[in-house]
Structure formats: structure tokens, C-alpha cells
Amino acid sequence: MLEVEMKFKLPDPKATWQRLQDLEFTALSKQEEQDDYFNAPDRDFSQTDEALRIRHVGTKAILTYKGPKQGERGKVRTEIEVPLSCDHAAESLSQILTNLGYRPVHTVSKVRTLLRNVHEPELEVAWDDVQGLGIYLELEIKADEQEEHVLQRLQALAKELRLGEEERRSYLDLLLRGGGVSDVNASAYSPAR
């Protein structure tokens, strides 16, 4: 499965929220997410443009692998997710990864509000209030293969919402490169731009 995504920093969240409502997007859920990132023992994910994380949401967790970005616009990449039955399973998996030589990098915490439009159920909009970074908007569609029209749809919506310049770096990259984050193991991960 491919994740086709665009992300934008919101300089005026109130205006963007109003435009989303004008386009008939409604909030479906709001949740706290904690993403624990790891780097591999055999290669540096910052050099290969990959990501491995365990996402905690309430008492549930998901292991996610993301492959390198494809192309120059948006973030098109392979995404493989494995749901974990409970947070205890996530703790055990974290221990297994550490024992295999994977290094914990950093935790990204955010409050995510998911929005959908009844006319385009495949389009997911995530309103992210990221600790240490501020508010971002992610536009995403999952696709079986890279299809240009999917990215074009996200670009058109971004223009409609007047979102401005796309941010291709991950939240982890932004936090590591933004400074002021005291608990980051920067030597374990230096994300590529």
C-alpha cells in the first residue's frame, strides 16, 4: 500500500479550520498519539529515508514501517502497518527491537483530529497539534500504486485551502533539526532532507 500525503504548517489555524468547514469537512475523532521512533543497527534510516515507529493511541498500538519517499512533490512512500493487540505488546516489541540492536531515537507527541468529507471518503485530513512544533495539516490518500491523479487531488485541495508551501520533512526531522529538544538522541538519527 502506498501512502500519498502532503503536510503544511498552519500560520492561521482559525482561517484554515473555517475553510475546511466551508468545504464540508467534519471532525470524526480526536486522539493523543505518541510515536516512538527507532533506527536500525545495519543502516541509518536518515540516509535511506526510511522510518520505523511504534504509535501508541490509548491502550492500542501500531508498528509502522515507511519506505523512502518517491518523487519530488508530496510524500509518496510504501507504508506497512501491523496493529498490536495492546500497549503491553508494544512494550514487548520495543524490547525485542532494542535487543536486536535497534536504537530508540525520539518520541513525537501530538493531538490529532481526523476530518473527512462525505463526498470523498478516501481522503483523510489530519489536524495535528504537535508538541514542540505547533499546528500542521496533513492531507492523505492511500493507494495501491502510484497514480498521478491522487497527488494532483491533494495539490488541488491544498490550493483550495490556501495552505501555501508544502513541508516534506517528518515531524521527527523537524524536531531534531529545530533545536531545543533536550531528550533527542541526535547521534542515533540525523534525518535526510
PEQUICOR-V364577 format. One record per backbone hydrogen bond with DSSP energy under -1.0 kcal/mol. CO is the residue of the C=O (numbers start at 1). NH is the residue of the N-H. If there is no record, write none. Layout:
BEGIN
CO | NH
CO | NH
END
This chain:
BEGIN
1 | 79
2 | 143
3 | 77
4 | 141
5 | 75
6 | 139
7 | 167
8 | 137
12 | 16
13 | 17
14 | 18
15 | 19
16 | 20
17 | 21
18 | 22
19 | 23
20 | 25
21 | 24
26 | 116
29 | 114
31 | 112
33 | 110
34 | 56
35 | 108
36 | 54
37 | 105
39 | 103
44 | 47
44 | 48
45 | 49
45 | 50
51 | 66
52 | 38
53 | 64
54 | 36
55 | 62
56 | 34
57 | 60
59 | 87
60 | 57
61 | 84
62 | 55
63 | 82
64 | 53
65 | 80
66 | 51
75 | 5
76 | 70
77 | 3
78 | 67
80 | 65
82 | 63
84 | 61
86 | 90
87 | 91
88 | 92
89 | 93
90 | 94
91 | 95
92 | 96
93 | 97
94 | 98
95 | 99
96 | 100
97 | 102
98 | 101
103 | 39
105 | 185
106 | 37
108 | 35
109 | 131
110 | 33
111 | 129
112 | 31
113 | 127
114 | 28
114 | 29
115 | 125
116 | 26
117 | 120
120 | 123
124 | 140
125 | 115
126 | 138
127 | 113
128 | 136
129 | 111
130 | 133
130 | 134
134 | 130
135 | 10
136 | 128
137 | 8
138 | 126
139 | 6
140 | 124
141 | 4
143 | 2
147 | 150
147 | 151
148 | 152
149 | 153
150 | 154
151 | 155
152 | 156
153 | 157
154 | 158
155 | 159
156 | 160
157 | 161
158 | 163
170 | 174
171 | 175
172 | 176
173 | 177
174 | 178
184 | 186
185 | 188
END
